[in-house]
Amino acid sequence: MFLALERLINLNEGYRQTFKVAGRDLLLLVVDNQPLLLEDSCPHQGAPLHGASLVGTVLRCKRHGIEFQLPSGRPVQASCPGLKLFALAYDGDRIGVEV
Protein backbone atom coordinates (compact mmCIF):
# COMPACT_ATOMS: atom_id res chain seq x y z
CA MET A 1 0.00 0.00 0.00
CA PHE A 2 1.36 3.40 -1.05
CA LEU A 3 1.60 6.02 1.72
CA ALA A 4 2.10 9.54 0.36
CA LEU A 5 4.53 11.74 2.26
CA GLU A 6 4.84 14.87 0.12
CA ARG A 7 3.93 16.49 -3.18
CA LEU A 8 6.79 16.45 -5.68
CA ILE A 9 6.42 20.19 -6.30
CA ASN A 10 7.55 20.83 -2.69
CA LEU A 11 10.81 18.86 -2.96
CA ASN A 12 13.33 21.63 -3.51
CA GLU A 13 17.01 21.57 -2.57
CA GLY A 14 17.29 21.86 1.21
CA TYR A 15 13.86 20.33 1.91
CA ARG A 16 13.80 18.49 5.26
CA GLN A 17 10.75 17.01 7.02
CA THR A 18 10.12 14.24 9.53
CA PHE A 19 7.36 11.65 9.32
CA LYS A 20 6.18 8.78 11.49
CA VAL A 21 5.51 5.66 9.41
CA ALA A 22 4.63 2.28 10.91
CA GLY A 23 6.02 3.37 14.28
CA ARG A 24 9.34 4.59 12.82
CA ASP A 25 10.61 8.15 12.76
CA LEU A 26 11.75 8.93 9.21
CA LEU A 27 13.47 11.93 7.67
CA LEU A 28 12.80 12.98 4.08
CA LEU A 29 15.36 15.38 2.68
CA VAL A 30 16.60 16.60 -0.67
CA VAL A 31 20.34 16.51 -1.23
CA ASP A 32 21.90 17.43 -4.56
CA ASN A 33 18.37 17.54 -6.03
CA GLN A 34 17.77 13.91 -4.98
CA PRO A 35 15.07 13.01 -2.42
CA LEU A 36 16.29 10.62 0.27
CA LEU A 37 14.35 8.86 3.02
CA LEU A 38 16.24 7.68 6.07
CA GLU A 39 15.63 6.71 9.65
CA ASP A 40 15.69 9.84 11.81
CA SER A 41 18.18 8.23 14.16
CA CYS A 42 21.97 8.26 14.17
CA PRO A 43 23.26 4.68 14.18
CA HIS A 44 26.02 5.76 16.59
CA GLN A 45 23.84 6.44 19.65
CA GLY A 46 20.33 7.06 18.36
CA ALA A 47 20.33 10.87 18.28
CA PRO A 48 17.70 12.36 15.95
CA LEU A 49 19.10 13.52 12.62
CA HIS A 50 16.45 16.09 11.66
CA GLY A 51 18.64 18.81 13.21
CA ALA A 52 21.90 17.52 11.73
CA SER A 53 24.00 19.90 9.67
CA LEU A 54 24.37 19.30 5.97
CA VAL A 55 27.40 20.59 4.10
CA GLY A 56 27.40 19.55 0.49
CA THR A 57 26.58 15.85 0.65
CA VAL A 58 27.84 15.24 4.20
CA LEU A 59 25.26 14.96 7.00
CA ARG A 60 26.78 15.61 10.46
CA CYS A 61 25.00 14.47 13.64
CA LYS A 62 24.66 17.30 16.15
CA ARG A 63 25.26 15.10 19.20
CA HIS A 64 28.70 13.59 18.55
CA GLY A 65 29.73 14.91 15.13
CA ILE A 66 29.52 11.59 13.31
CA GLU A 67 29.42 12.27 9.56
CA PHE A 68 27.65 10.35 6.80
CA GLN A 69 28.11 10.60 3.05
CA LEU A 70 24.84 11.04 1.14
CA PRO A 71 23.19 9.53 -0.83
CA SER A 72 24.95 6.27 0.15
CA GLY A 73 24.51 6.72 3.91
CA ARG A 74 28.01 5.40 4.53
CA PRO A 75 29.83 6.84 7.53
CA VAL A 76 32.87 9.01 6.92
CA GLN A 77 34.37 7.39 10.05
CA ALA A 78 34.57 3.64 9.43
CA SER A 79 33.88 2.74 13.09
CA CYS A 80 30.15 3.59 12.84
CA PRO A 81 27.39 1.70 11.00
CA GLY A 82 25.76 3.39 8.01
CA LEU A 83 22.40 5.15 7.89
CA LYS A 84 19.24 3.11 7.37
CA LEU A 85 17.81 4.23 4.02
CA PHE A 86 14.32 3.46 2.68
CA ALA A 87 13.15 3.11 -0.91
CA LEU A 88 10.91 5.90 -2.13
CA ALA A 89 7.85 5.28 -4.28
CA TYR A 90 5.99 7.62 -6.62
CA ASP A 91 2.31 7.94 -7.41
CA GLY A 92 1.31 10.76 -9.74
CA ASP A 93 2.51 14.02 -8.18
CA ARG A 94 3.31 12.44 -4.79
CA ILE A 95 6.35 10.78 -3.22
CA GLY A 96 6.04 8.27 -0.43
CA VAL A 97 6.71 4.72 0.68
CA GLU A 98 5.17 1.29 0.27
CA VAL A 99 3.95 -0.03 3.63
Buried (B, 14 or more C-beta within 10 A) or exposed (E): EEBBBBEEEEBEEEEBBEBEBEEEBBBBBBBEEEBBBBBBBBBBEEBBBBEBEBEEEBBBBBBEEBBBBBBEBBBEEEEBEEBBBBEBBEEEEBBBBEE
